[in-house]
Amino acid sequence: MDPLCLIVAGIVRATLPAPDFTLSWMHSVQKSRWEERYHVERDGLRLVTARVQGSGAGMEPAPAATLRDGWWTWHPQTAVRELRLTRSDYTSDYTLCWRDRCRTLGDLVGATDDGAVVTVRPCDQDPRGSRRLRGPG
């Protein structure tokens, strides 16, 4: 299993020992929850499920989405090398969940400047100086 690295300004701030994780956030305009579930692969990340509560303001569900229990859900199977998440003091923070454990991005990477970009990608190797975060089990 390849660990997931959280990188700020070229420095690994944390690693997650999980083959899968969920990234979620609150849309800044619509105030609706958005969640994406990823699988960590050696050369990138695979978006396997996306879901959103509601729609509008750039939050349109995919044409194949189905509505169940207030969530539009679809399965894109899109591969990306990495995610680049911009943190802001003016919006709620991202949340990452893995192995039944959830933490905000700020809790995981520590203090950053407003507008800091956190790169989320599989680790190329076991980075020195990173914090290993373990989930239950």
PENORFEN-V733369 format. One line per field, one symbol per residue. phi: phi as a letter, one per 30 degrees, with the letter a starting at -180 (. if undefined). burial: 1 if it has 16 or more other ideal C-beta (glycine too) atoms within 10 Angstrom, else 0. A space follows every 50 residues. Layout:
phi: ???
burial: ???
This chain:
phi: .ddcccbbhicdcabcdbdbaccbacddcdhcdbbbcccdceclbcdcbb abcjajhicdddeddccbhicdbbbdhccbdaccccdbdcbdddbcbahi bbbdddddcidbdeidccccadddadddidcdccddi
burial: 01111111000111111101111110100101111111110000101011 11110000001000100000111000000000101010000011111110 0010100110010001011111100000010010000
